[in-house]
Structure formats: structure tokens, C-alpha cells
Amino acid sequence: MSIKKSSCILHVSTYPPRKCGIATFTQDLLNAMNKRFNPSITSKILVMNNEDSRKFEYPKEVLFRINDSETQEYVDVARKINEMDEIKVVNVQHEFKIFGFDYGENLLPFLETLKKPSFITFHTVLPAPSEKRKEIIRSIAENSTCLIVLNNTAVEIFRNDYGLKDTNIEVVPHGIHEVSFEPGIVSKKKLGYENRILLSSFGFLRSGKRRKSSGRGYEYFLEALPEVIEKFPNVLYLIIGETHPVIRKKEGEKYRNFLKRKIRVLGLEKHVKFINKYVSLDELLLYLKATDIYISSSLNPEQISSGTLSYAMGCGCAVVSTPFLHAKDAVTLDRGILLEDFKKPELFSEAVIKILSNSSLKEKMEKNAYEYTRHMTWPRVAESYMEVFNKYAKAF
């Protein structure tokens, strides 16, 4: 397989049609970089496949595939990349488990073999790591040109908890799509909800039974809704997104059915609606622009980055969020309400009622959330990635 003899950035990641947050992120980044720098610099893909995604038909920008559990394939593909002069930089979108094992150790032979400048974007940075996790991350750092993280908290964790004092680390925020700031009623009318107060959450459904799982925690907000509805009877809560494909394969719709039972018990049938599908980008942005308050109820206190939170704030949503790491950075008093704890329905209801009871406060939060995210639009993020590549590799 060959590509045109222009300079090329090779992104290592999952990729659509695989339904995965990292896949969507990478496609958005690639599109933004191609729009800004093509044709002199193109962006291509080395796709990571698991057992389910090996059958997919990928688009033409995919140059290589690696079966994530086949260690030798990492080495073989790295050697092919070394022989391609047009590939100037390799950017790995790192998330645990997409490289075959829980700790992502299969990435190491790839990086050890690779002779190109390599930049590793970490979407998860866990504090207080186990010795094995720390050892693998330190090895990744030693075999990379630079680490890219999504906020300053991740830098502090890498420096302090992983001992990466001398490692090159740069911050580039999670990208968001450019949308205009406009009153929510415009989008509400398009959806047919002009007479409802819309609360929403979106993302793959998962229950989050394990300590470090990114469980959605929707059940705790459902328990808060009756008190909200008592004061605001026209509230409608939208739960947007399908069950994560890996979770659905293992346990079916167990979590969604649990939520449906809770809705029936609480008598919320007229106040909660599931949008049970992998919504298109246009649909998602329409729902978010129509939202009065976005509910970010993650159960994982160590979650360093949330694309869903970034998207919501980028659409000008006032936010009520549990206090996970990313939210602690992003959700200030003038952009929303950061709760003091997890799994506390009474905190959710108090916060939502406070915002809905004060229209000027709500409007202020919406405008400030929108303004805060202007540096995170995909064109700006594409520029930032290129600045990092040139700072450390001088490849373009």
C-alpha cells in the first residue's frame, strides 16, 4: 500500500466504523488537520483492531491494521513505517485496553522498533498507579519524543505520581466542534420540545461497577428528578447514547433495563426519554444546543478527560457535574455547579433547582461555558498539535 509522496502524519488509534470514543476523537482530529494542512501534509491512520472490529471495511485513509493482541504485528508494522520516508511523525492516541491488554503493554514493542518521532496522546492518566502501570507508562515515555495530555492536572500527575520529571509533556485540550452560540429555544423547536425544560446526558451506557470504571451514574440523577419535577413539572431528561458495544456483548442491556425499572418505580415515565442509538454529530449538537442543563454524573473520581463534558460546554450548556478530575478543572462557579461528592441525589436536585430558579445565573453560566471552550475548537487543536510536532521533531 502506498501514499502520495507528501509529508504524512500517521495516527495510531481505533477508527470508525468502530464505535469508540477514541475512534471518534481521532477522526475529528484527522479531519481538522487535513482541512488545515492538506495537501502539503496529510494525515493517515494505523488502526487498532480487536476481535469484533477486524471485519470492518475501513476508509481509504487507513494505511495499516494491527490486531491488538498480536505482538509481532506491532513490530512488523513499525518496521514498514520506518521505511516510508513520507511519514514524518507518528501520533499514538493512547487509551488502556485498545492495545490488547489492560495496561497497554503491547504498544511497547511498537515504540521500541519505531525510528520515527513519536507523540503519545494520553486520554487517561490515573493517579496513584500500581507499580506495573507506572513501569509501563515510564517505558512508553522513554521510547517517545513527547507526551501530550489534555489538561494541566495530567501533567502534575505524570510529574508527581509517575516520576516523569524530565519527560517532554505538552498540553493540548480535547477538541470540540465549532457551533454558534444561540438561544436553546431555536434547537428545541427543531426537536419539538419547545414547551419542555431539557436536561440531558450523553455517552455510551455503562454501569461502572469497578473502582476505576467510567460508569455514567445516571441512576443517582434519576433519584434526584422527583424533587426537581415538583418545582418544574415540564422537565424532560434525555439519556442520549447506546450501550457500549463491549458491555452489550458481555451483559446485554442490563444497565439500561436497570434504569428503566428505576424510572417506573419513581414514576418518571413522562419525564425521561432514552435516545437509544449512536447519534450522528449533527443530532448530538442539536440536542446539546437545546439543553437547559447538562448533567455530567460520572462515577470515576480519577477521570482526567471527558469528551462529553467538553462537547456540552462547547455548545454553551450550563453544567451540573460530579467532582471528577476533569470537571474540577472545567466547572467553575461561573460555568456551572460542581458537586461536592458522588452518588448523592440530593446534591443533584439542589443544584438543578438553583440554576432553573435563576434565569440570569443560567444565562451567565451558558455564556461563560461557551467562551471558556473557544480555544478547544478543532481548528485550534489541529494548530496546537502541529506546533508540538514542530517543536520537538522539526518535521514540517
Summary of the structure (lengths in Angstrom):
residues: 396
radius of gyration: 21.4
end to end distance: 23.1
largest distance: 66.4
contacts: 1324
relative contact order: 0.12
helix: 43%
strand: 18%
